[in-house]
Amino acid sequence: MTMTDDRPPAIPCKEDPEAWFPNDSSNQLGQRIAAEAAYVCQMRCPILAQCRALAEQIRPTYGVWAGKDWGAA
């Protein structure tokens, strides 16, 4: 017998929000954290399109939204 999982897919930024909003994305560590978060967004996020639409509407000034580091220069 196989058990099915009826839970909705996990939203990565809700699992580890600090990774999506690094304190300083201007240094190497912050840039690496943001790049990894952006990759996870693009590969695993079940709401990527909705997140992208919201980010384009509100134009955040920091953090990774829909696979993009909005704080990068």
DRENPAFI-715920 format. One record per residue (C-alpha): x negated, y, z negated. Coordinates in Angstrom, 1 decimal. Example, Ala and Ser with C-alpha at 12.3 -4.5 7.8 and 13.67 -1.06 7.14 Angstrom:
2
[lofi [-12.3,-4.5,-7.8]]
[lofi [-13.7,-1.1,-7.1]]
//
This chain:
73
[lofi [0.0,0.0,0.0]]
[lofi [-1.3,3.5,0.9]]
[lofi [-0.5,6.5,-1.2]]
[lofi [0.1,9.7,0.6]]
[lofi [-0.8,13.1,-0.7]]
[lofi [2.1,15.5,-0.4]]
[lofi [0.1,18.5,-1.8]]
[lofi [-0.6,21.3,0.7]]
[lofi [-4.2,21.6,1.8]]
[lofi [-6.5,23.5,-0.5]]
[lofi [-7.3,27.1,0.3]]
[lofi [-11.1,27.3,-0.1]]
[lofi [-11.2,30.9,-1.4]]
[lofi [-8.8,30.0,-4.2]]
[lofi [-11.1,27.1,-5.3]]
[lofi [-14.2,29.3,-5.7]]
[lofi [-13.3,33.1,-5.3]]
[lofi [-16.8,34.3,-6.4]]
[lofi [-18.2,32.8,-3.2]]
[lofi [-15.9,34.9,-1.0]]
[lofi [-16.6,38.1,-2.9]]
[lofi [-20.3,38.2,-3.7]]
[lofi [-21.5,41.0,-5.9]]
[lofi [-24.1,42.2,-3.4]]
[lofi [-24.0,41.0,0.2]]
[lofi [-26.9,43.4,1.1]]
[lofi [-29.5,41.1,-0.4]]
[lofi [-30.6,37.7,1.0]]
[lofi [-28.8,35.6,-1.6]]
[lofi [-25.5,37.6,-1.1]]
[lofi [-25.8,37.3,2.6]]
[lofi [-26.4,33.5,2.4]]
[lofi [-23.4,33.1,0.1]]
[lofi [-21.2,35.2,2.4]]
[lofi [-22.4,33.2,5.5]]
[lofi [-21.6,29.9,3.8]]
[lofi [-18.1,31.2,2.7]]
[lofi [-17.4,32.4,6.3]]
[lofi [-18.4,29.0,7.6]]
[lofi [-16.1,27.2,5.2]]
[lofi [-13.3,29.6,6.1]]
[lofi [-13.6,28.8,9.8]]
[lofi [-13.9,25.0,9.3]]
[lofi [-11.4,24.3,6.5]]
[lofi [-9.0,27.1,5.8]]
[lofi [-5.3,26.1,6.6]]
[lofi [-4.3,29.8,6.6]]
[lofi [-7.1,31.3,8.7]]
[lofi [-4.8,33.0,11.2]]
[lofi [-2.6,34.6,8.5]]
[lofi [-5.7,35.7,6.6]]
[lofi [-7.2,37.3,9.8]]
[lofi [-4.0,39.1,10.4]]
[lofi [-3.9,40.5,6.9]]
[lofi [-7.6,41.5,7.0]]
[lofi [-7.1,43.3,10.3]]
[lofi [-4.2,45.2,8.8]]
[lofi [-5.8,46.2,5.5]]
[lofi [-9.4,46.5,6.7]]
[lofi [-11.1,45.3,3.5]]
[lofi [-14.5,46.9,2.6]]
[lofi [-16.0,43.9,1.0]]
[lofi [-15.7,40.1,0.8]]
[lofi [-15.2,37.3,3.3]]
[lofi [-11.8,37.3,4.9]]
[lofi [-10.9,34.9,7.8]]
[lofi [-14.5,33.9,8.3]]
[lofi [-15.9,37.4,8.5]]
[lofi [-18.0,39.3,6.0]]
[lofi [-16.2,42.6,5.8]]
[lofi [-18.9,44.1,3.6]]
[lofi [-21.7,43.5,6.1]]
[lofi [-23.2,46.6,7.8]]
//
